């Protein structure tokens, strides 16, 4: 290990416990993996990737189920200076083709069920495809078996790209956000301090690790504090309730908390040993905030971040946590609200939220012009969110520019779904919106205009879409109308549609 390197892994390792035999993660089955396991196994994987010919800056695309070995793979990429490119396990073929073509990875690590697809996709490229399943078994694990657990971490600069995360745009064309070693190190160190993480903490980790929330925020806080975690493959209410009494911190999306509140077993006794519940990735409804407080005796800490910046603001660990607010700017981060002309607005005024700080990404992969458009002359990133900052500095997100939907903590961009629906037989045009949903926060709705003489079926249209897009993007309801509401310029009035279908899930 190179102690003076800006390599994010090396920074994590400086905070590992002196006794590396300490458990880092424990699975629901009771399997325990130590910090020493993380060090050794990530070294083997880093050496394996290097032996395949990878060099710093090469991309490693990963679409695998959550497992301890998936964590070792992430750490291996950091150690080798390779760019880690995680993909949602729910992405389907058309989506994956774009990501692979755009990121142009040197190696793809995938579930065995997708191996033939990725090999076919890579047939004309000098690209390695290896498998890793939900148990952590596969070709990658086998290739590492005989490799000694020794690896010299690659020296990198703080500004070198560590991770490539795609954030779809309203045009439906995904954009690859380049997050550097320095971005992630600075943000994680701030969160560890701000949220009071210590070596004695035990995090209940039920988030996916293809997403910034589970990968950078949750996993990062554990590694940089030398603490431990219960590592669940996914959110399972029974497992969460079983492990809460043994945990001290839980991070989740609002859906996690609404599902806990739906279970009578969730009470003050179950979470008596908890010190902190954190919510993010989607707005937490004030009703959920209050109900959780009353039932558990704990006040959820809501924070705000995005793919391009990791965390920007947070309600305080010690101090008032306000329902509906994403709190105060994190130390070292500047947030401001401006008008259309870029003039900073006074407290209480709604405007466009912008952010500046060491957490803000380098730019979009192979999109220099787009990157330049998204930054102001004085270096602020335009988040695309509409917000208000009150006299006390608390920030409230009041809307999202360009009609993005957040369902279960995951971003859904309507233009992408509309293009697919419009291509289906019998559809003349469509508009996709989000509607309040008790479980997911928002759920996707499609409003359809049928082609002349055509009869369309909600069930058949949804089934036709199902194999083409990730499940969280799939409309949960489709409504047929004679025409879409438009303004004088012909723009669809989605605010009218949102009002019309606001109660679409009220009985579900």
NUMI-154778 format. One record per residue (C-alpha): residue number from 0; chain; x, y, z. Coordinates in steps of 0.1 Angstrom, whole numbers, plus 5000, padded with zeros to 4 digits. Layout:
<atoms>
<NUM,A,<X,Y,Z>>,
...
</atoms>
This chain:
<atoms>
<0,A,<5000,5000,5000>>,
<1,A,<5013,5035,4991>>,
<2,A,<5006,5056,5021>>,
<3,A,<5010,5089,5004>>,
<4,A,<4988,5081,4974>>,
<5,A,<4954,5099,4968>>,
<6,A,<4940,5064,4959>>,
<7,A,<4906,5062,4977>>,
<8,A,<4914,5026,4988>>,
<9,A,<4946,5038,5005>>,
<10,A,<4927,5065,5023>>,
<11,A,<4901,5039,5034>>,
<12,A,<4929,5016,5046>>,
<13,A,<4945,5043,5068>>,
<14,A,<4912,5041,5088>>,
<15,A,<4910,5003,5090>>,
<16,A,<4912,4989,5126>>,
<17,A,<4946,4979,5139>>,
<18,A,<4931,4944,5144>>,
<19,A,<4922,4936,5108>>,
<20,A,<4906,4904,5120>>,
<21,A,<4877,4926,5131>>,
<22,A,<4845,4918,5111>>,
<23,A,<4838,4942,5083>>,
<24,A,<4805,4926,5071>>,
<25,A,<4782,4898,5082>>,
<26,A,<4756,4882,5060>>,
<27,A,<4721,4872,5071>>,
<28,A,<4733,4836,5070>>,
<29,A,<4759,4845,5097>>,
<30,A,<4789,4844,5074>>,
<31,A,<4815,4869,5086>>,
<32,A,<4842,4886,5066>>,
<33,A,<4869,4906,5082>>,
<34,A,<4890,4936,5072>>,
<35,A,<4918,4912,5065>>,
<36,A,<4895,4893,5040>>,
<37,A,<4888,4926,5023>>,
<38,A,<4925,4934,5021>>,
<39,A,<4935,4900,5008>>,
<40,A,<4907,4893,4984>>,
<41,A,<4907,4928,4968>>,
<42,A,<4945,4924,4963>>,
<43,A,<4939,4891,4945>>,
<44,A,<4913,4906,4923>>,
<45,A,<4933,4937,4915>>,
<46,A,<4963,4915,4905>>,
<47,A,<4940,4894,4884>>,
<48,A,<4927,4924,4865>>,
<49,A,<4961,4938,4861>>,
<50,A,<4974,4905,4847>>,
<51,A,<4946,4906,4822>>,
<52,A,<4963,4937,4808>>,
<53,A,<4943,4965,4825>>,
<54,A,<4960,4997,4832>>,
<55,A,<4949,5027,4853>>,
<56,A,<4920,5045,4837>>,
<57,A,<4905,5014,4820>>,
<58,A,<4868,5008,4827>>,
<59,A,<4855,4977,4845>>,
<60,A,<4817,4974,4839>>,
<61,A,<4800,4954,4866>>,
<62,A,<4764,4941,4866>>,
<63,A,<4762,4915,4894>>,
<64,A,<4741,4907,4924>>,
<65,A,<4751,4922,4958>>,
<66,A,<4777,4900,4976>>,
<67,A,<4809,4903,4996>>,
<68,A,<4830,4895,4965>>,
<69,A,<4812,4924,4947>>,
<70,A,<4826,4946,4974>>,
<71,A,<4861,4932,4969>>,
<72,A,<4858,4939,4932>>,
<73,A,<4850,4975,4938>>,
<74,A,<4880,4978,4962>>,
<75,A,<4902,4960,4936>>,
<76,A,<4893,4986,4910>>,
<77,A,<4902,5014,4934>>,
<78,A,<4935,4998,4942>>,
<79,A,<4944,4992,4905>>,
<80,A,<4933,5027,4894>>,
<81,A,<4907,5011,4872>>,
<82,A,<4874,5030,4867>>,
<83,A,<4846,5011,4884>>,
<84,A,<4814,5012,4863>>,
<85,A,<4784,4996,4882>>,
<86,A,<4751,4989,4865>>,
<87,A,<4717,4983,4879>>,
<88,A,<4710,4946,4879>>,
<89,A,<4675,4953,4865>>,
<90,A,<4688,4969,4832>>,
<91,A,<4676,4951,4801>>,
<92,A,<4693,4944,4768>>,
<93,A,<4686,4977,4750>>,
<94,A,<4698,4997,4780>>,
<95,A,<4730,4976,4784>>,
<96,A,<4740,4980,4748>>,
<97,A,<4742,5017,4752>>,
<98,A,<4762,5016,4784>>,
<99,A,<4787,4991,4770>>,
<100,A,<4791,5010,4738>>,
<101,A,<4795,5043,4756>>,
<102,A,<4818,5033,4785>>,
<103,A,<4838,5010,4763>>,
<104,A,<4851,4988,4792>>,
<105,A,<4881,4966,4790>>,
<106,A,<4864,4940,4813>>,
<107,A,<4828,4932,4820>>,
<108,A,<4819,4912,4851>>,
<109,A,<4783,4899,4850>>,
<110,A,<4759,4873,4864>>,
<111,A,<4763,4839,4846>>,
<112,A,<4728,4844,4832>>,
<113,A,<4740,4874,4812>>,
<114,A,<4773,4860,4801>>,
<115,A,<4763,4850,4765>>,
<116,A,<4746,4883,4760>>,
<117,A,<4777,4903,4770>>,
<118,A,<4800,4880,4750>>,
<119,A,<4779,4885,4719>>,
<120,A,<4780,4923,4726>>,
<121,A,<4818,4921,4728>>,
<122,A,<4825,4898,4699>>,
<123,A,<4842,4925,4679>>,
<124,A,<4861,4941,4708>>,
<125,A,<4892,4930,4727>>,
<126,A,<4872,4928,4758>>,
<127,A,<4872,4902,4786>>,
<128,A,<4839,4889,4800>>,
<129,A,<4839,4872,4834>>,
<130,A,<4811,4859,4857>>,
<131,A,<4803,4865,4893>>,
<132,A,<4770,4852,4908>>,
<133,A,<4750,4861,4939>>,
<134,A,<4771,4837,4960>>,
<135,A,<4803,4853,4948>>,
<136,A,<4812,4824,4927>>,
<137,A,<4821,4824,4890>>,
<138,A,<4850,4828,4866>>,
<139,A,<4864,4858,4884>>,
<140,A,<4866,4840,4917>>,
<141,A,<4882,4810,4901>>,
<142,A,<4908,4831,4883>>,
<143,A,<4918,4846,4917>>,
<144,A,<4921,4813,4936>>,
<145,A,<4959,4808,4930>>,
<146,A,<4969,4845,4930>>,
<147,A,<4988,4855,4962>>,
<148,A,<4971,4883,4983>>,
<149,A,<4997,4909,4974>>,
<150,A,<4993,4940,4954>>,
<151,A,<5009,4974,4954>>,
<152,A,<4982,5000,4951>>,
<153,A,<4985,5022,4921>>,
<154,A,<4994,5058,4927>>,
<155,A,<4967,5081,4915>>,
<156,A,<4960,5118,4916>>,
<157,A,<4930,5131,4936>>,
<158,A,<4914,5143,4903>>,
<159,A,<4917,5109,4886>>,
<160,A,<4884,5091,4879>>,
<161,A,<4875,5064,4903>>,
<162,A,<4839,5056,4893>>,
<163,A,<4817,5061,4863>>,
<164,A,<4781,5064,4872>>,
<165,A,<4754,5071,4846>>,
<166,A,<4727,5096,4853>>,
<167,A,<4701,5097,4825>>,
<168,A,<4690,5130,4811>>,
<169,A,<4656,5142,4800>>,
<170,A,<4666,5135,4764>>,
<171,A,<4667,5099,4774>>,
<172,A,<4704,5098,4766>>,
<173,A,<4723,5087,4798>>,
<174,A,<4753,5107,4809>>,
<175,A,<4784,5092,4826>>,
<176,A,<4794,5112,4856>>,
<177,A,<4831,5109,4863>>,
<178,A,<4836,5109,4901>>,
<179,A,<4872,5112,4912>>,
<180,A,<4891,5096,4941>>,
<181,A,<4893,5130,4956>>,
<182,A,<4855,5137,4952>>,
<183,A,<4846,5104,4971>>,
<184,A,<4873,5107,4997>>,
<185,A,<4864,5143,5007>>,
<186,A,<4826,5136,5008>>,
<187,A,<4830,5104,5028>>,
<188,A,<4853,5120,5054>>,
<189,A,<4828,5148,5058>>,
<190,A,<4799,5123,5063>>,
<191,A,<4818,5102,5088>>,
<192,A,<4824,5133,5109>>,
<193,A,<4790,5150,5104>>,
<194,A,<4771,5118,5112>>,
<195,A,<4793,5107,5141>>,
<196,A,<4805,5074,5127>>,
<197,A,<4829,5055,5149>>,
<198,A,<4846,5021,5151>>,
<199,A,<4818,5008,5174>>,
<200,A,<4790,5014,5148>>,
<201,A,<4772,4985,5131>>,
<202,A,<4754,4997,5100>>,
<203,A,<4724,4978,5087>>,
<204,A,<4731,4978,5049>>,
<205,A,<4701,4968,5028>>,
<206,A,<4708,4991,4999>>,
<207,A,<4720,4980,4964>>,
<208,A,<4756,4987,4957>>,
<209,A,<4752,4996,4920>>,
<210,A,<4739,5030,4933>>,
<211,A,<4757,5059,4950>>,
<212,A,<4737,5056,4982>>,
<213,A,<4747,5020,4990>>,
<214,A,<4782,5021,4974>>,
<215,A,<4796,5055,4983>>,
<216,A,<4776,5067,5013>>,
<217,A,<4768,5035,5032>>,
<218,A,<4799,5014,5024>>,
<219,A,<4822,5044,5023>>,
<220,A,<4812,5055,5058>>,
<221,A,<4819,5020,5072>>,
<222,A,<4853,5017,5055>>,
<223,A,<4864,5052,5065>>,
<224,A,<4854,5047,5102>>,
<225,A,<4866,5012,5107>>,
<226,A,<4831,5000,5117>>,
<227,A,<4811,4970,5108>>,
<228,A,<4779,4962,5089>>,
<229,A,<4752,4937,5085>>,
<230,A,<4752,4931,5047>>,
<231,A,<4717,4922,5033>>,
<232,A,<4714,4912,4996>>,
<233,A,<4683,4935,4995>>,
<234,A,<4657,4950,5018>>,
<235,A,<4638,4922,5035>>,
<236,A,<4615,4934,5063>>,
<237,A,<4618,4903,5084>>,
<238,A,<4656,4904,5082>>,
<239,A,<4657,4941,5090>>,
<240,A,<4635,4936,5120>>,
<241,A,<4657,4908,5132>>,
<242,A,<4689,4927,5129>>,
<243,A,<4678,4962,5141>>,
<244,A,<4683,4953,5178>>,
<245,A,<4720,4945,5169>>,
<246,A,<4726,4976,5148>>,
<247,A,<4733,5012,5155>>,
<248,A,<4728,5029,5122>>,
<249,A,<4705,5023,5092>>,
<250,A,<4705,5040,5058>>,
<251,A,<4676,5036,5035>>,
<252,A,<4652,5051,5010>>,
<253,A,<4618,5063,5022>>,
<254,A,<4602,5030,5009>>,
<255,A,<4622,5011,5036>>,
<256,A,<4607,5032,5063>>,
<257,A,<4571,5031,5051>>,
<258,A,<4574,4993,5049>>,
<259,A,<4587,4991,5085>>,
<260,A,<4558,5013,5096>>,
<261,A,<4534,4989,5080>>,
<262,A,<4546,4961,5103>>,
<263,A,<4532,4961,5139>>,
<264,A,<4564,4944,5151>>,
<265,A,<4583,4977,5145>>,
<266,A,<4583,4996,5177>>,
<267,A,<4606,5014,5202>>,
<268,A,<4619,4982,5217>>,
<269,A,<4632,4968,5184>>,
<270,A,<4653,5000,5177>>,
<271,A,<4662,5008,5213>>,
<272,A,<4699,5003,5205>>,
<273,A,<4699,5024,5173>>,
<274,A,<4715,5058,5173>>,
<275,A,<4706,5070,5138>>,
<276,A,<4682,5064,5109>>,
<277,A,<4692,5082,5076>>,
<278,A,<4670,5086,5046>>,
<279,A,<4678,5097,5011>>,
<280,A,<4676,5091,4973>>,
<281,A,<4640,5103,4972>>,
<282,A,<4619,5128,4992>>,
<283,A,<4607,5117,5026>>,
<284,A,<4571,5126,5031>>,
<285,A,<4564,5146,5062>>,
<286,A,<4537,5121,5072>>,
<287,A,<4563,5093,5072>>,
<288,A,<4588,5115,5092>>,
<289,A,<4561,5121,5119>>,
<290,A,<4548,5086,5120>>,
<291,A,<4583,5071,5123>>,
<292,A,<4591,5095,5151>>,
<293,A,<4560,5086,5170>>,
<294,A,<4563,5049,5166>>,
<295,A,<4601,5045,5171>>,
<296,A,<4611,5075,5192>>,
<297,A,<4638,5082,5166>>,
<298,A,<4638,5112,5143>>,
<299,A,<4649,5103,5107>>,
<300,A,<4678,5123,5094>>,
<301,A,<4671,5133,5058>>,
<302,A,<4699,5144,5035>>,
<303,A,<4703,5154,4999>>,
<304,A,<4727,5142,4972>>,
<305,A,<4728,5133,4935>>,
<306,A,<4749,5111,4912>>,
<307,A,<4771,5140,4901>>,
<308,A,<4779,5153,4936>>,
<309,A,<4774,5125,4962>>,
<310,A,<4760,5143,4993>>,
<311,A,<4754,5180,4994>>,
<312,A,<4734,5187,5025>>,
<313,A,<4721,5170,5056>>,
<314,A,<4699,5176,5086>>,
<315,A,<4722,5178,5117>>,
<316,A,<4732,5149,5139>>,
<317,A,<4728,5172,5169>>,
<318,A,<4702,5199,5163>>,
<319,A,<4668,5202,5147>>,
<320,A,<4659,5178,5120>>,
<321,A,<4630,5193,5100>>,
<322,A,<4603,5174,5083>>,
<323,A,<4604,5181,5045>>,
<324,A,<4638,5197,5047>>,
<325,A,<4671,5182,5035>>,
<326,A,<4689,5202,5061>>,
<327,A,<4720,5224,5059>>,
<328,A,<4749,5225,5035>>,
<329,A,<4776,5200,5045>>,
<330,A,<4809,5215,5058>>,
<331,A,<4830,5227,5029>>,
<332,A,<4801,5227,5004>>,
<333,A,<4783,5258,4991>>,
<334,A,<4747,5257,4980>>,
<335,A,<4728,5286,4965>>,
<336,A,<4694,5293,4949>>,
<337,A,<4694,5316,4918>>,
<338,A,<4669,5330,4894>>,
<339,A,<4668,5324,4856>>,
<340,A,<4695,5351,4852>>,
<341,A,<4718,5334,4877>>,
<342,A,<4713,5360,4904>>,
<343,A,<4714,5347,4939>>,
<344,A,<4679,5349,4955>>,
<345,A,<4672,5360,4991>>,
<346,A,<4661,5335,5018>>,
<347,A,<4626,5322,5013>>,
<348,A,<4626,5326,4975>>,
<349,A,<4622,5295,4952>>,
<350,A,<4648,5291,4925>>,
<351,A,<4674,5269,4908>>,
<352,A,<4697,5251,4932>>,
<353,A,<4734,5251,4925>>,
<354,A,<4763,5235,4944>>,
<355,A,<4801,5239,4946>>,
<356,A,<4826,5219,4966>>,
<357,A,<4852,5191,4966>>,
<358,A,<4824,5166,4962>>,
<359,A,<4813,5179,4928>>,
<360,A,<4822,5155,4899>>,
<361,A,<4848,5161,4872>>,
<362,A,<4823,5162,4844>>,
<363,A,<4804,5139,4820>>,
<364,A,<4822,5111,4802>>,
<365,A,<4830,5121,4766>>,
<366,A,<4805,5151,4768>>,
<367,A,<4828,5181,4771>>,
<368,A,<4802,5206,4758>>,
<369,A,<4774,5192,4780>>,
<370,A,<4798,5195,4810>>,
<371,A,<4805,5231,4803>>,
<372,A,<4768,5239,4800>>,
<373,A,<4761,5225,4834>>,
<374,A,<4786,5246,4853>>,
<375,A,<4785,5284,4859>>,
<376,A,<4813,5307,4852>>,
<377,A,<4822,5307,4889>>,
<378,A,<4823,5270,4892>>,
<379,A,<4788,5260,4906>>,
<380,A,<4771,5229,4892>>,
<381,A,<4735,5233,4882>>,
<382,A,<4716,5205,4900>>,
<383,A,<4684,5209,4880>>,
<384,A,<4664,5209,4913>>,
<385,A,<4642,5237,4924>>,
<386,A,<4646,5247,4960>>,
<387,A,<4642,5273,4988>>,
<388,A,<4667,5281,5015>>,
<389,A,<4651,5296,5046>>,
<390,A,<4665,5322,5070>>,
<391,A,<4682,5295,5091>>,
<392,A,<4699,5280,5061>>,
<393,A,<4677,5249,5059>>,
<394,A,<4671,5237,5023>>,
<395,A,<4638,5224,5010>>,
<396,A,<4636,5208,4976>>,
<397,A,<4603,5219,4961>>,
<398,A,<4605,5203,4927>>,
<399,A,<4627,5188,4900>>,
<400,A,<4633,5205,4868>>,
<401,A,<4625,5185,4837>>,
<402,A,<4599,5163,4854>>,
<403,A,<4621,5135,4866>>,
<404,A,<4603,5108,4887>>,
<405,A,<4620,5092,4917>>,
<406,A,<4605,5058,4924>>,
<407,A,<4618,5038,4953>>,
<408,A,<4649,5060,4954>>,
<409,A,<4658,5054,4918>>,
<410,A,<4656,5081,4890>>,
<411,A,<4632,5076,4861>>,
<412,A,<4634,5100,4832>>,
<413,A,<4601,5103,4813>>,
<414,A,<4614,5109,4778>>,
<415,A,<4631,5075,4778>>,
<416,A,<4599,5057,4787>>,
<417,A,<4578,5078,4763>>,
<418,A,<4600,5069,4734>>,
<419,A,<4595,5032,4741>>,
<420,A,<4557,5035,4746>>,
<421,A,<4553,5055,4714>>,
<422,A,<4571,5028,4694>>,
<423,A,<4544,5002,4705>>,
<424,A,<4517,4992,4680>>,
<425,A,<4484,5012,4685>>,
<426,A,<4500,5041,4704>>,
<427,A,<4500,5076,4688>>,
<428,A,<4517,5094,4717>>,
<429,A,<4522,5093,4754>>,
<430,A,<4532,5113,4785>>,
<431,A,<4549,5098,4815>>,
<432,A,<4545,5113,4850>>,
<433,A,<4550,5103,4886>>,
<434,A,<4521,5100,4911>>,
<435,A,<4523,5098,4949>>,
<436,A,<4527,5062,4961>>,
<437,A,<4526,5051,4997>>,
<438,A,<4554,5025,4992>>,
<439,A,<4576,5039,4965>>,
<440,A,<4572,5076,4972>>,
<441,A,<4563,5080,4935>>,
<442,A,<4553,5055,4909>>,
<443,A,<4553,5058,4872>>,
<444,A,<4521,5065,4852>>,
<445,A,<4518,5066,4815>>,
<446,A,<4490,5086,4798>>,
<447,A,<4483,5072,4763>>,
<448,A,<4466,5085,4732>>,
<449,A,<4457,5056,4709>>,
<450,A,<4463,5057,4672>>,
<451,A,<4432,5063,4650>>,
<452,A,<4411,5032,4649>>,
<453,A,<4433,5013,4674>>,
<454,A,<4423,4998,4707>>,
<455,A,<4450,4996,4733>>,
<456,A,<4451,4975,4765>>,
<457,A,<4468,4987,4796>>,
<458,A,<4478,4951,4805>>,
<459,A,<4492,4943,4771>>,
<460,A,<4511,4975,4768>>,
<461,A,<4528,4970,4801>>,
<462,A,<4537,4934,4792>>,
<463,A,<4552,4946,4760>>,
<464,A,<4574,4971,4779>>,
<465,A,<4584,4947,4806>>,
<466,A,<4614,4929,4788>>,
<467,A,<4627,4962,4774>>,
<468,A,<4632,4983,4806>>,
<469,A,<4642,4980,4842>>,
<470,A,<4613,4971,4865>>,
<471,A,<4615,5004,4885>>,
<472,A,<4609,5023,4852>>,
<473,A,<4579,5002,4842>>,
<474,A,<4546,5021,4844>>,
<475,A,<4524,5007,4872>>,
<476,A,<4493,5022,4855>>,
<477,A,<4484,5034,4820>>,
<478,A,<4455,5056,4812>>,
<479,A,<4440,5062,4778>>,
<480,A,<4428,5097,4768>>,
<481,A,<4416,5113,4736>>,
<482,A,<4443,5140,4737>>,
<483,A,<4470,5153,4759>>,
<484,A,<4466,5187,4775>>,
<485,A,<4489,5213,4758>>,
<486,A,<4498,5249,4761>>,
<487,A,<4497,5273,4731>>,
<488,A,<4532,5263,4721>>,
<489,A,<4521,5226,4720>>,
<490,A,<4540,5216,4751>>,
<491,A,<4523,5188,4771>>,
<492,A,<4511,5202,4804>>,
<493,A,<4524,5176,4828>>,
<494,A,<4514,5196,4858>>,
<495,A,<4477,5191,4847>>,
<496,A,<4483,5154,4843>>,
<497,A,<4499,5151,4877>>,
<498,A,<4469,5169,4893>>,
<499,A,<4445,5147,4874>>,
<500,A,<4461,5114,4884>>,
<501,A,<4474,5124,4919>>,
<502,A,<4451,5099,4935>>,
<503,A,<4458,5070,4911>>,
<504,A,<4474,5049,4939>>,
<505,A,<4454,5062,4969>>,
<506,A,<4436,5029,4972>>,
<507,A,<4467,5007,4969>>,
</atoms>
